């Protein structure tokens, strides 16, 4: 049966390949390079595990990512345009990348030949695992029979609720990527102080500093709990996931601690997916980012 509309996202969404296939999502990958010369398509020409392994083994080498090209988006859009299937394309926050502009340019080129093409390009204002949750909400709306226009409207409504609360192994990659001030990076390297960071509406904000991994992870959990307590909605109205980098075992342990903490606070939660943070954001965080993504669900418990 012909699908009502198709969901496309750039590779910043960090959804596992198998899950994207299962949910019928097309991913337009970013590129990653360790030498500024050879660029590889993420999850096509280089796996995420291999990417992190190289980061761990090549200390002092800072990989770079590059956004999908206009042609990449054209190739992703065309099969659905030719079948007259509307497309919703969800892109990483424009404050981090020009990926959305590539998508918009591709749409305009396609419309020169196919003027009736329905392609809506959305600035997610978020990225990584949180963007993945947002994309999954889009597919959930589609798969529950919500119309194309109503899905677009609902996605615009919920994206401002998205938050990432996370920490990193050290500040060096954030400093090198220009994501924090140099003074903060120097302080962190001298005193082994690690940052706790919030991402919302496309920008990162400092949410504290502390010594050691255990203490910063506790602060990350506190931020999630604070967000839920300030909300007018119950926890079942949110999609929550853990994002990790190189160390899956740490990610799973963190997830288990988070569920136990939330249960102690009276929240009804038994499951929380764990997704690997990809190269698009990993080049800025280093190999050891860890934290939560949370966003309001597209379909409320009492309906849309």
N, C-alpha and C positions, 0 to 999 in steps of 0.2 A: 504494500500500500504506500502511495506517495505521502511523504511526511508533510505536515502543515507548513513548517519552516525549518531551516537548518541553523545550527549553532556553530560558529567558528570563533576560535580564540587564538591569540598569539601564545607563544610558548612560555610566557611569564606565568601562565596559570598553574604550571607545575602539576598537572594531573597525571597520574600514572598512565602509560600508553594503553594498557589493557582496559582501564576504566574509561578512557576517552573513546575507545572503540566500542565498548559495551553501551555507552550512552549516546553513540552516534554523534560525536563531536569531532570536528576537524581542527587540528592544531597546526598553526603556521609557526614553525620553529624560529627561535633566535639562533645566532651564530656565536661561537666562542673561540677565542684564540689565546695561545700561550706565548706567541712570538710576534704578534702584530702583522704577520705575513699570511700564515695558514689559518683560515677560519673554517670551522666545522659546524654543521647543523646539529643542534642539540637533540638528543634522542633519535637521531637518524644516522649521523656520522660519528658521534661521540656520545657515550652513555653518561648518565649523571654520576654513577659510581666511579667511572674512569676519570671524570672531571675532578671530583674531590680527591681521588687518589693522587693525581698529579699535583694538586695544590698542597697536599700533605708532604709529598716527596720533594717538591721543588720549592723549598722555603725561600722567600725573598723574590719569588717570581709572581707577578700579579697578572692574572688572566684578564682579558677584556671580552665584553660581549658586544654584538652588533645586531641591530634590529632587522626584522624581515624587510625584504625589498618590495617595491611596488609590484614587480613581476611575481614574487612569491604570493602576494595577495590575489593578484589577477588569476593565477593558476588555481588558487583555492576557491575563488568565487565562481569561476566560469561554469564548472559542471552543474551547479545548482541554478545559475541564471539561465542556462540553456534548457533546463528542465522546468523553468518557470516556478522554481521553489524560492520563496523569500528567504533572505539570510539576515541573521543578527550576528554581527561581529563584535566581540568584546576584547578591548585592548588595554594593556597596562597603562597606568596613570601617565598622562602626557607630561607630567613634571619630572618623570624619570627617563622617558624615551620618546622618540619620534615615530614609534610603531603605528600609532593611530593615524598619523599623517600619511604614512605609506598606504594604509588601508583606504583612506579617503581619496587619495590620488588614484588608486587602482579602481575604485568605484566610479570615478568620473571617466576614466578611460573606457571602462566597460559600458557605461551608459551612452557613449558615443555610438556604439554598435548595437546595444540593446537598451534603448531609451526607457523601456518599461521595467527594467531590472529593479527589484525591491531589495535594497541592501541598507540596513541600518547599522551604523558604526557607533559603538558606545565607548566613551572614556570611562573605564571602570573606576578610576580615581584610586585604585588599589593595585596590588600585585601579589605575586607568588601564591602561596597556599590559599590565602584569602581570596584572590582572584579566582582560584580553582573552585572554591565554595560558591562564589557568585555565578560562575559558569554552570555549575551543577544546579543551582536554583533556576537558571534559565531553562535548562533541559527539563526540570521537574514541572515548570509551568507549561512548557510545550507538551510534555507527555501526559499532562492532566487535562488537555483540551483547551487551555487558555489560548485566546486568539493572538495573532502576531502583534497587533497594535497594543492589546492589553498587556502582553508580556513585556514589550518595550517600556510601557508606562510603569509597570510594577518594578522592573529592574531599575528604572530611574529613581523610584521612590526609596528602594531599600539600600542603594549603594552608600548613602551617607552614614548608614549604621555600621559599616564595616570597620573593624579595628584589627591591627596586628600588635600584639604585646610580645616582645622578644628580647633576648640578650645574645651576645656573641662571645667567642673565646677571648678576644682582645680587640683593641680599637684600631689596630694597624690597617686592616683592609678598609674600614670605614674612612679612615684618614686619607689613605691613598686614593680612594674613589671620590673624595671630596664631599662625603656625606655628613661629616661633622667638622667642627673647627679644629685647627692644628693644636691649639692650646689644650683642648680637652684630650686630644690624642697623646700629647706629650705627658700630661698628667697621668693618663692611664698606663703608659709604658713604664713610667718611673715607679709608680706606687702599686702596680698590678691591680688597679681599680678598673672594673668592668662596667659598661653602660647597660642600663635598662631603657628600652626605646619603645615608643608608641608610634605606629603609622596610622594616620587617618586622613581622609580626603586628599590623598596624593602626596602628603608630606610626612617626614619623620620629625618627631619631637622627643627631646630627652625626658625621661621619666625617672631618673635617678642614677646614682652610681653606688657601687659597693665592692667589697673585696671578695673574691672567690666565687666559684660557680654556684655553689649551693645557696648562697645568700642572694645572688642576683635572680636565680630561678624562683626563689621564694617571692621576691618582689614581682616577678612576672605573673605568678599565680594570684598575688594580691590585686594586681591591676585587673585581671579577668573578673575576679570576685567583686571588685568595686564597680566595674561596668555593669555587671548583672544586677547588683543591688540598686543601682541608680535607674535601671530600666523600669518602665511601666509594664513590660511584658514578662511572661514566665520563660524559663530556660528552654522549654519545648518550642518556643517561637524563634529560636536561634539555631543556626548551623555553626558548630564549633569543631575545629580540628587542630591537631598539633603539627607543627612543621619542624623538621630537623634537617641537619646537613649531612655530615659524614657518618655520624654514629647512630645507627638505627637502634641499638640497645639502649642508649641514653634516651632516645626519643620515646621508646616504648615505656621505659621506667617513668619518665616524666608524665606520660599520659595516665599511667596507673595512679600516680600520686595526685594528679589533678582530679581524677574521678573520685578518689577517696576524699580529697579536700572538699569537693563540691557536695558530696553526700553528707559529710559532717555538718555542712552549712544548711542542710535540709533540701538540697536540690535533687530532683528526680532525674538521674542520669546514670546510664549503665555502659554506654558506648561512646567512643570518640575516635574518629579515624586519624591515622598518622600518615602524613605525606612527606616525601622528601623535597626540600627546597632545591630548585634547579639552579642552573648556571647563571641565568639572567640576574638574579639577586645574589647568588653565591659569590660572584666576583667582587661584590661590595662588602659582604659580611665575613668572608673567610670560610673555612671548613666547618665551623662549629656554631652556626646559628641555632637557636632553639626557642620556641615560643608557641603562641596561639594565634589562630585566625578566628574571628567571630563575625557573623553577619545575620541580620534578620532573614528569616525564610521568606521565600516568595509567596508561598501559600500558607496563610494563617490557619490556626486550628479551627477557627470558625468560618473558614473560606477566604477567598482572595480579598 
